[in-house]
Each structure stands twice: as C-alpha cells, then as structure tokens.
Amino acid sequence: MKLPVIKHLTQFIADNDEDYVLETIETLESITEVSSLKEEEMDVIGEILSNLYGALEVNKSIKEGKSQKDALNEFMQRVMGSIDN
C-alpha cells in the first residue's frame, strides 16, 4: 500500500463518488480470474486493489468525522500493526 495513492484515491472519492472505486474493485477482481495472467500482473492488480480498499476505509473514517490526515494516519498505523504481528 502506498499512502500517496490512498490519499489521492480518497480525494477522488470526495470529488466524485465512491461507487467509481467500488466498480473498479469489482472489475479488477473479475480480471484476476483470467488464467493466463502472470504472477507479476497479479501482484500489480493486488497492489491496486489494496490501495482501493484502503481508500474506502479512509473514506469511511472521514464520513465518521475524522480529518483526512487523521484518517490516513490511523489507517496506516492499523496496517503497520497488522504487519508487525
């Protein structure tokens, strides 16, 4: 996951609609079912999906009243905490 990408996607959601991100997730998940994809391609799609899901989580926190900065920081702390365990 890349914080600048998640931040950009969070702003995209604010400017547009989270439905675009949800539809993108559905599309990318569907593409992962193609048997001829190489491992590297799957890794790229997985990274993009992680960032999209991250942006949705941050957006949820923002809707609950947190600032974008606080929501991003809390999300990354949760991610880092899950990696450390």
C-alpha positions in Angstrom: 0.0 0.0 0.0 1.2 3.5 -0.8 -0.1 6.3 1.3 0.1 8.9 -1.5 -2.0 6.7 -3.7 -4.6 6.1 -1.0 -4.7 9.9 -0.3 -5.2 10.6 -4.0 -8.0 8.0 -4.2 -9.6 9.4 -1.1 -9.7 12.8 -2.7 -11.1 11.2 -5.9 -13.9 9.7 -3.8 -14.6 13.1 -2.2 -14.7 14.8 -5.6 -16.7 12.2 -7.4 -18.4 9.2 -5.7 -17.2 6.0 -4.0 -19.2 4.0 -6.5 -16.5 4.5 -9.1 -14.0 2.9 -6.7 -16.4 0.0 -5.9 -16.9 -0.7 -9.6 -13.2 -0.6 -10.2 -12.7 -3.1 -7.5 -15.3 -5.4 -9.0 -13.7 -5.1 -12.4 -10.2 -5.8 -11.2 -11.3 -8.8 -9.1 -13.0 -10.2 -12.2 -9.8 -9.8 -14.2 -7.9 -11.8 -11.6 -9.9 -14.8 -12.7 -8.1 -14.9 -16.1 -6.0 -18.0 -16.0 -3.3 -16.6 -18.4 -2.3 -13.7 -16.1 1.3 -13.8 -15.0 2.3 -13.7 -11.3 3.7 -10.2 -11.8 0.4 -9.0 -13.3 -1.5 -10.5 -10.4 0.9 -8.7 -8.0 0.2 -5.3 -9.7 -3.6 -5.9 -9.6 -3.3 -6.9 -5.9 -1.4 -3.7 -5.1 -4.0 -1.6 -6.8 -6.8 -3.4 -5.0 -5.1 -2.9 -1.7 -4.9 0.8 -2.3 -8.6 1.0 -3.5 -9.7 -0.9 -0.3 -7.5 1.3 1.8 -9.1 4.4 0.3 -12.6 3.1 1.1 -11.5 2.5 4.7 -10.1 6.0 5.0 -13.2 7.5 3.4 -15.3 5.7 5.9 -13.4 7.3 8.8 -13.7 10.7 7.1 -17.5 10.2 6.9 -17.4 9.4 10.7 -16.0 12.8 11.3 -12.2 12.4 11.2 -10.0 14.7 9.2 -8.3 13.2 6.2 -4.9 13.5 7.8 -6.1 11.7 11.0 -8.0 9.0 9.0 -4.9 8.4 6.8 -2.6 8.2 9.8 -4.9 5.8 11.8 -5.3 3.6 8.8 -1.6 3.3 8.2 -1.0 2.6 11.9 -3.5 -0.3 11.7 -1.8 -1.6 8.6 1.6 -1.4 10.1 0.3 -3.0 13.3 -1.1 -5.9 11.3 2.2 -6.4 9.5 4.2 -6.4 12.8 2.0 -9.2 14.3 
